[in-house]
Amino acid sequence: MDDLGSRLAELGDRGLLRSLRTVSGAQGPRVVLDGRTVTLLCSNNYLGLAEHPRVREAAAEAALRLGVGAGASRLVSGSMDIHAELEASLAELKGYERGLLFGSGYLANTGVVAALAGPGQTVLSDELNHASIVDGCRLARTETFVYRHADPEHLAFGLERARAAGRPGALIVTDGVFSMDGDVAPLPDVVALARRHGARVLVDEAHATGAIGPGGRGTVAAAGLEEEVDVVVGTLGKALGSYGAYVCCAEETARYLVNTARTLIFSTAPPPPAVAGALAAIEVLRAEPERVATLARNARTLRAALGHEGLEVASGPTQIVPVVIGEAAATVRACERALGDGVFAQAIRPPTVPEGTSRLRLTAMATHSEEELRSAARVLAAAVGGAGAVAENDVDSADADAEAPRLEAPTSQTEPAASASEDASLAALAALRRAA
Ligand SMILES: Cc1ncc(COP(=O)(O)O)c(C=O)c1O
């Protein structure tokens, strides 16, 4: 039998070993990580809705009223009223005829890309698209042209080449906001090229929904391109604070996907509590659009604070702020040092990002205070500087992830005090339980 231990050791030698860290309690701007309270700077819970009292209560109420699981796939007996309700709400939010729920963003992208790309056609995909899109292209078992990141000229070249080869471009796929770089796709150019070549456009709004555009409706809405972009994919697991995912599209496309998207057909329907939580999150988003503005302000504050501390970060319009370090092992060391000083910013390494571009991928949340962000920037600048110095002097310590120092837990920091909103949520839950 193949030796998994030596494969793991090889990953360790290359600074690419990964391990799970455990958060205790709810997700928030500060969390208890492996027993110690730290500022969380790498979560996609951008608006703080995962721990919002209304969202928690909606999920708890759905669990008590409808149960925990849907019990079957959508096409068997798993489609419930609450799925239809969320699909309608998402379609309205995004400005499309239909919403269609999937189990996760990963499942949505793999299923939809594979379903929409026909044999003898070409899919055109941005080189920095999320892994789920890359895997969707693989599953499509058709030609894929990977165009240079956010480069319409290279996309145009790919479309021409595909046409000349007799395998015309059928589908152009791009992240709206790129998950590891935080930049925005050139959607007007993509759409113009698609129209010229008769191709469909799919935009993955995983990091855009709730974070960018009017009322947090995403990059497609920000560009006013709802009529032009054929399919929008998004996850419920980031700004909407829940779990699961959706596709928004025309009625006919939705009917086609119900009949062809294997990840919808062969997977259990999303659980009612997650669906109810997402419904409540959309209500909060509609009622409190200022959360989106706060998120943008916090992202600006974080960028400015990092710059003030001497860290170079690209200026960008989104909440994703990459601090690119380069070498994987040095990035892990920077992560560990920051963690030692109370800031959690995960090291992101290949294959998630290209070789030589390992980074701390920082994410602002609307729930961070300005002081938290400024003080985190100070910690990160020191950690990145310190990690560089160690990288030059101490090559053997490169495999920091394998021996990640466990943080000591000062007794006063092990559990954050329950907030007033948490208390209210727990009281509401107790009332629900009595009523059920
Ligand atoms: C751009 C993008 N698309 C899709 C996904 C997958 O979404 P989910 O976490 O719901 O599977 C992610 C999540 O990391 C993502 O960043």
The ligand as a MOL file (V3000), in Angstrom:
LIG
                    3D

  0  0  0     0  0            999 V3000
M  V30 BEGIN CTAB
M  V30 COUNTS 16 16 0 0 0
M  V30 BEGIN ATOM
M  V30 1 C -15.5110 32.1170 -5.2450 0
M  V30 2 C -16.0620 30.9480 -4.4820 0
M  V30 3 N -16.9820 30.1730 -5.0710 0
M  V30 4 C -17.5180 29.1130 -4.4510 0
M  V30 5 C -17.1350 28.7840 -3.1630 0
M  V30 6 C -17.7220 27.5750 -2.5160 0
M  V30 7 O -18.7880 27.9300 -1.7120 0
M  V30 8 P -19.2370 26.9610 -0.5090 0
M  V30 9 O -18.3230 27.2920 0.6300 0
M  V30 10 O -20.6650 27.3010 -0.2590 0
M  V30 11 O -19.0410 25.5720 -0.9900 0
M  V30 12 C -16.2090 29.5680 -2.5000 0
M  V30 13 C -15.8620 29.2330 -1.1020 0
M  V30 14 O -14.7980 29.2110 -0.6520 0
M  V30 15 C -15.6340 30.6660 -3.1740 0
M  V30 16 O -14.6900 31.4070 -2.5980 0
M  V30 END ATOM
M  V30 BEGIN BOND
M  V30 1 1 1 2
M  V30 2 1 2 3
M  V30 3 2 2 15
M  V30 4 2 3 4
M  V30 5 1 4 5
M  V30 6 1 5 6
M  V30 7 2 5 12
M  V30 8 1 6 7
M  V30 9 1 7 8
M  V30 10 2 8 9
M  V30 11 1 8 10
M  V30 12 1 8 11
M  V30 13 1 12 13
M  V30 14 1 12 15
M  V30 15 2 13 14
M  V30 16 1 15 16
M  V30 END BOND
M  V30 END CTAB
M  END
